[in-house]
Amino acid sequence: MTESADVDIALTFLLRDEPLAQSILDEFQDRANVYLYSDRQGELAGSDGMDNFSQVFQQRARICVVLYRDGWGKTRWTGIEETAIKNRWMARNDWHFLVLISLDGTAPGWVPLTHVWLDWERFGMPALIAVVERKFSEQGSVRQLGVVELAGREERRKGKKERQANYLNSGNGAVAADREVASLFEHLANQVAEIARRAPGLRIAFRRRSTLDWVGVITSPGYSVTIGWSRGPTARLCSLFIAERAGPYLFDNMFEKYQVVSEFHVHLAVDESDALVWTEESSPGQLFTSKAFGDRCIEKVVNRAQDESVEELEDNRSAETEYDPFDG
């Protein structure tokens, strides 16, 4: 721990991730001194503002928490913060003050992977808080909240949940949902194309029924997952319909003999970073980004791509020799 530390936790992030930073602030502000630049812009005024800002990350903070994604370190403020963190490491040859949370699965090359937490999309806010709390405990101590402070925190959480619910019930939420489903389908197309290139023996493909709607299928000889988008006037009334089949499917009757083994809906929710995410109706507490949910669907097909015998598939196609559903 640095002897000049008067800040317990300093947060650095890109502007798009400020809601997540605010959630971390809300979790710790009653039991630790948390530095969030957007709450302390007055300190940056004057000729010494920039130096004071840099000193927070280079000397004053017990731990520095980086909410990292590609682009961090390339803006004016995060560039200053990155330089201060690097200078601190070079002066002390010690990374124990740093917690780097990767929000997109990437990390800067200068940070040892042992100090990078890569599981934001998988485990979410509770695990993130646990990581920060553990690191803070190593460098100091986390004060327990009294009943008055607990009540204040719960009031803030209630207000945030109400704002998120209002967003899900709004037309603006539905517009954002349209962008989210487009992102999901783009990810599915790109990932499946890369799998098909690297593992052509799996004979996996992604097809859309039409460019006029958001209905697609990840299909293989052994398993398929169909994804259909139902658009409502608000985000809460939008949903995905998922149908999984023990065989291929391509929007025709040729493979209808393969039974549906699972059907369910996937709804939209708002996570701690105020981003739209997906949640399956059977496990509403589990949240997925579009990338994570897309990978979840693809993994189901990849794991069972060869469940059906290729010979049986060939027999099914022999009547229409010109038609190959897995060709291009």
C-alpha positions as CSV (number, residue, x, y, z in Angstrom):
1,M,0.0,0.0,0.0
2,T,1.3,3.5,-0.8
3,E,2.0,5.7,2.2
4,S,0.3,8.7,0.5
5,A,-2.9,6.9,-0.2
6,D,-6.0,8.9,0.6
7,V,-8.2,7.3,-2.1
8,D,-9.3,3.7,-1.6
9,I,-10.5,2.9,-5.1
10,A,-9.9,4.9,-8.3
11,L,-12.0,4.0,-11.3
12,T,-11.0,4.5,-14.9
13,F,-13.2,3.8,-17.9
14,L,-14.5,4.9,-21.3
15,L,-17.6,7.2,-21.3
16,R,-19.8,4.4,-22.6
17,D,-19.1,2.4,-19.4
18,E,-19.9,5.2,-16.9
19,P,-23.2,3.5,-15.8
20,L,-21.1,0.4,-14.8
21,A,-18.6,2.7,-12.9
22,Q,-21.5,4.4,-11.2
23,S,-22.8,1.0,-10.0
24,I,-19.4,0.2,-8.5
25,L,-19.3,3.6,-6.9
26,D,-22.8,2.9,-5.4
27,E,-21.6,-0.4,-4.0
28,F,-18.5,1.0,-2.2
29,Q,-19.1,4.7,-1.6
30,D,-20.5,4.2,1.9
31,R,-17.6,2.1,3.1
32,A,-14.6,3.4,1.0
33,N,-13.3,6.6,-0.6
34,V,-14.0,6.0,-4.3
35,Y,-12.6,8.3,-7.0
36,L,-14.8,8.8,-10.1
37,Y,-13.7,11.6,-12.3
38,S,-17.2,12.6,-13.4
39,D,-18.1,13.2,-9.8
40,R,-15.0,15.3,-9.2
41,Q,-14.7,17.5,-12.2
42,G,-14.3,20.6,-10.0
43,E,-11.0,19.2,-8.9
44,L,-9.7,19.3,-12.5
45,A,-10.2,23.1,-12.8
46,G,-7.1,25.3,-12.7
47,S,-3.5,24.8,-13.6
48,D,-2.9,21.9,-11.1
49,G,-6.0,19.9,-12.2
50,M,-4.3,17.6,-14.6
51,D,-1.4,16.9,-12.2
52,N,-3.8,16.1,-9.4
53,F,-5.8,13.9,-11.7
54,S,-2.7,11.9,-12.7
55,Q,-1.5,11.6,-9.0
56,V,-4.7,9.8,-8.1
57,F,-3.7,6.8,-10.2
58,Q,0.1,7.1,-9.7
59,Q,0.2,7.6,-6.0
60,R,-3.0,8.4,-4.1
61,A,-5.2,5.3,-4.7
62,R,-4.8,2.1,-2.9
63,I,-6.2,0.2,-5.9
64,C,-6.9,1.3,-9.5
65,V,-9.8,-0.4,-11.2
66,V,-9.7,-0.3,-15.0
67,L,-13.0,-1.0,-16.8
68,Y,-11.2,-2.0,-20.0
69,R,-12.4,-2.5,-23.6
70,D,-10.7,-1.8,-26.9
71,G,-10.2,2.0,-27.1
72,W,-9.3,2.6,-23.4
73,G,-6.0,4.5,-23.2
74,K,-6.6,6.2,-26.5
75,T,-8.8,9.1,-25.2
76,R,-7.5,12.2,-23.5
77,W,-8.4,11.2,-20.0
78,T,-7.8,7.4,-20.2
79,G,-4.5,8.1,-21.8
80,I,-3.4,10.1,-18.8
81,E,-4.7,7.4,-16.5
82,E,-2.9,4.7,-18.5
83,T,0.4,6.6,-18.3
84,A,0.0,7.2,-14.5
85,I,-0.6,3.4,-14.0
86,K,2.4,2.5,-16.1
87,N,4.6,4.9,-14.2
88,R,3.5,3.5,-10.9
89,W,4.3,0.0,-12.0
90,M,7.8,1.1,-13.3
91,A,8.6,2.9,-10.1
92,R,7.6,-0.1,-7.9
93,N,7.7,-3.1,-10.1
94,D,4.4,-4.2,-8.5
95,W,1.0,-4.8,-10.1
96,H,-0.9,-5.6,-6.9
97,F,-2.6,-2.2,-6.9
98,L,-4.3,-2.9,-10.2
99,V,-7.6,-4.7,-11.1
100,L,-8.2,-4.8,-14.8
101,I,-11.8,-5.8,-15.7
102,S,-12.0,-6.8,-19.4
103,L,-15.5,-5.9,-20.7
104,D,-15.0,-7.2,-24.2
105,G,-12.5,-10.1,-23.8
106,T,-9.4,-8.0,-24.8
107,A,-6.6,-6.7,-22.6
108,P,-3.6,-4.4,-23.1
109,G,-0.3,-6.3,-23.8
110,W,1.5,-4.6,-20.9
111,V,-0.6,-6.0,-18.1
112,P,0.2,-9.6,-16.9
113,L,-2.8,-11.9,-17.5
114,T,-2.7,-12.8,-13.8
115,H,-4.0,-9.3,-13.1
116,V,-6.7,-9.4,-15.8
117,W,-10.3,-10.5,-15.1
118,L,-11.9,-11.7,-18.3
119,D,-15.2,-13.0,-17.1
120,W,-17.5,-10.0,-17.1
121,E,-19.8,-11.3,-19.8
122,R,-20.0,-14.7,-18.0
123,F,-20.4,-13.8,-14.4
124,G,-21.5,-10.2,-14.3
125,M,-21.7,-7.6,-11.5
126,P,-21.7,-9.8,-8.4
127,A,-18.4,-11.5,-9.3
128,L,-16.9,-8.1,-10.4
129,I,-17.7,-6.6,-7.0
130,A,-16.2,-9.7,-5.3
131,V,-13.0,-9.3,-7.3
132,V,-12.7,-5.6,-6.4
133,E,-13.5,-6.2,-2.7
134,R,-10.9,-9.0,-2.4
135,K,-8.2,-6.8,-4.0
136,F,-9.2,-3.9,-1.7
137,S,-9.1,-6.1,1.3
138,E,-5.5,-7.1,0.4
139,Q,-4.5,-3.4,0.3
140,G,-6.6,-2.2,3.2
141,S,-9.9,-3.0,4.8
142,V,-13.5,-2.6,3.7
143,R,-15.7,-1.1,6.4
144,Q,-19.0,-2.8,7.1
145,L,-22.1,-0.7,6.5
146,G,-24.4,0.5,9.3
147,V,-28.1,0.3,9.0
148,V,-28.5,3.9,7.9
149,E,-25.9,3.4,5.1
150,L,-27.6,0.1,4.1
151,A,-30.9,1.9,3.8
152,G,-29.3,4.6,1.6
153,R,-27.8,2.1,-0.7
154,E,-31.1,0.2,-1.0
155,E,-32.9,3.4,-1.9
156,R,-30.3,4.1,-4.7
157,R,-30.7,0.6,-6.0
158,K,-34.5,0.9,-6.0
159,G,-34.3,4.1,-8.0
160,K,-32.0,2.5,-10.5
161,K,-34.3,-0.5,-11.0
162,E,-37.2,1.9,-11.6
163,R,-35.3,3.8,-14.2
164,Q,-34.3,0.5,-15.9
165,A,-37.9,-0.7,-15.9
166,N,-39.1,2.6,-17.4
167,Y,-36.6,2.1,-20.2
168,L,-37.7,-1.5,-20.9
169,N,-41.3,-0.2,-21.1
170,S,-40.4,2.6,-23.6
171,G,-40.3,3.0,-27.3
172,N,-36.7,4.0,-27.1
173,G,-36.0,0.7,-25.5
174,A,-37.6,-1.1,-28.5
175,V,-35.4,0.9,-30.9
176,A,-32.3,-0.2,-28.9
177,A,-33.7,-3.8,-29.0
178,D,-33.7,-3.6,-32.8
179,R,-30.0,-2.7,-32.8
180,E,-29.3,-5.5,-30.3
181,V,-30.9,-8.2,-32.5
182,A,-29.0,-6.9,-35.5
183,S,-25.8,-7.2,-33.5
184,L,-26.7,-10.8,-32.5
185,F,-27.4,-11.9,-36.1
186,E,-24.2,-10.3,-37.3
187,H,-22.2,-12.1,-34.6
188,L,-23.9,-15.4,-35.5
189,A,-23.1,-15.0,-39.2
190,N,-19.4,-14.0,-38.6
191,Q,-18.7,-16.7,-36.0
192,V,-20.4,-19.6,-38.0
193,A,-18.6,-18.5,-41.1
194,E,-15.2,-18.7,-39.3
195,I,-16.1,-22.1,-37.8
196,A,-17.1,-23.4,-41.3
197,R,-13.7,-22.2,-42.6
198,R,-11.7,-23.7,-39.8
199,A,-13.7,-26.9,-39.4
200,P,-15.4,-27.7,-42.6
201,G,-16.0,-31.3,-41.5
202,L,-18.7,-30.1,-39.1
203,R,-20.8,-28.9,-42.0
204,I,-22.2,-26.1,-39.9
205,A,-24.0,-23.1,-41.5
206,F,-26.0,-20.0,-40.6
207,R,-28.9,-19.0,-42.8
208,R,-31.5,-16.3,-42.6
209,R,-35.0,-17.0,-43.9
210,S,-35.2,-13.6,-45.6
211,T,-33.5,-10.2,-45.4
212,L,-37.0,-8.8,-44.6
213,D,-37.2,-10.3,-41.1
214,W,-34.9,-11.5,-38.3
215,V,-35.3,-15.2,-38.5
216,G,-32.3,-17.4,-38.8
217,V,-31.0,-20.9,-38.1
218,I,-27.6,-22.4,-37.1
219,T,-27.7,-25.8,-38.7
220,S,-25.6,-28.9,-39.1
221,P,-26.3,-32.6,-39.9
222,G,-26.8,-33.4,-36.2
223,Y,-28.4,-30.4,-34.6
224,S,-29.9,-27.0,-35.4
225,V,-31.0,-23.9,-33.5
226,T,-33.6,-21.6,-35.0
227,I,-33.8,-18.0,-33.8
228,G,-36.8,-15.8,-34.5
229,W,-37.4,-12.2,-33.5
230,S,-40.7,-10.9,-32.3
231,R,-40.8,-7.1,-32.3
232,G,-43.1,-5.3,-29.9
233,P,-43.7,-1.6,-29.2
234,T,-41.5,-1.7,-26.1
235,A,-38.3,-3.6,-25.3
236,R,-40.2,-5.6,-22.6
237,L,-42.7,-6.8,-25.3
238,C,-39.9,-7.9,-27.7
239,S,-38.5,-11.4,-27.5
240,L,-36.6,-14.2,-29.3
241,F,-38.2,-17.6,-30.0
242,I,-35.7,-20.4,-29.9
243,A,-36.4,-23.9,-31.4
244,E,-33.8,-26.6,-31.2
245,R,-34.0,-29.7,-33.4
246,A,-32.1,-33.0,-33.3
247,G,-31.1,-32.6,-37.0
248,P,-30.8,-30.0,-39.7
249,Y,-33.4,-27.4,-40.5
250,L,-33.6,-24.9,-43.4
251,F,-37.1,-23.4,-43.4
252,D,-38.6,-26.1,-45.7
253,N,-40.3,-29.5,-45.2
254,M,-37.4,-31.6,-46.2
255,F,-36.1,-32.1,-42.7
256,E,-39.3,-31.9,-40.8
257,K,-38.9,-35.4,-39.5
258,Y,-36.3,-34.1,-37.1
259,Q,-38.2,-33.4,-33.9
260,V,-38.0,-30.2,-31.9
261,V,-36.3,-31.1,-28.6
262,S,-36.6,-27.7,-27.0
263,E,-38.6,-24.5,-27.4
264,F,-38.3,-21.4,-25.3
265,H,-38.4,-17.6,-25.3
266,V,-35.6,-15.2,-24.6
267,H,-36.4,-11.7,-23.3
268,L,-34.6,-8.4,-22.8
269,A,-33.3,-7.0,-19.6
270,V,-31.0,-4.2,-18.5
271,D,-27.7,-5.1,-16.7
272,E,-25.7,-3.1,-14.2
273,S,-24.0,-1.1,-17.0
274,D,-27.5,-0.1,-18.3
275,A,-26.9,-2.1,-21.4
276,L,-29.6,-4.3,-23.0
277,V,-28.9,-8.0,-22.5
278,W,-30.8,-11.3,-23.1
279,T,-32.3,-13.6,-20.4
280,E,-33.9,-17.0,-21.0
281,E,-37.3,-17.5,-19.5
282,S,-36.2,-20.5,-17.5
283,S,-33.4,-18.7,-15.8
284,P,-34.3,-15.0,-15.6
285,G,-31.4,-14.1,-13.3
286,Q,-28.8,-15.2,-15.9
287,L,-27.9,-12.4,-18.3
288,F,-26.2,-12.7,-21.7
289,T,-24.7,-10.1,-24.0
290,S,-25.6,-10.6,-27.7
291,K,-22.1,-12.1,-28.2
292,A,-22.4,-14.4,-25.2
293,F,-25.9,-15.6,-26.2
294,G,-24.9,-16.1,-29.8
295,D,-21.9,-18.2,-28.7
296,R,-24.2,-20.2,-26.4
297,C,-26.4,-21.1,-29.4
298,I,-23.5,-21.9,-31.6
299,E,-21.9,-24.1,-29.0
300,K,-25.0,-26.3,-28.8
301,V,-24.8,-27.0,-32.5
302,V,-21.1,-27.5,-32.6
303,N,-21.3,-30.0,-29.7
304,R,-23.9,-32.1,-31.5
305,A,-23.1,-31.4,-35.1
306,Q,-22.2,-35.0,-35.8
307,D,-24.9,-36.7,-33.7
308,E,-26.8,-37.9,-36.8
309,S,-25.0,-40.2,-39.1
310,V,-23.8,-38.6,-42.3
311,E,-25.1,-41.7,-44.2
312,E,-28.6,-41.0,-43.1
313,L,-28.3,-37.3,-44.1
314,E,-27.0,-38.4,-47.5
315,D,-30.1,-40.7,-47.9
316,N,-32.4,-37.8,-47.1
317,R,-30.7,-35.7,-49.8
318,S,-30.5,-38.4,-52.5
319,A,-33.9,-37.6,-53.9
320,E,-32.8,-34.1,-54.7
321,T,-29.2,-34.4,-55.8
322,E,-29.0,-30.7,-56.9
323,Y,-29.9,-29.5,-53.4
324,D,-27.2,-29.3,-50.7
325,P,-28.2,-27.3,-47.6
326,F,-24.6,-27.1,-46.4
327,D,-23.1,-25.9,-49.7
328,G,-22.0,-22.2,-49.4
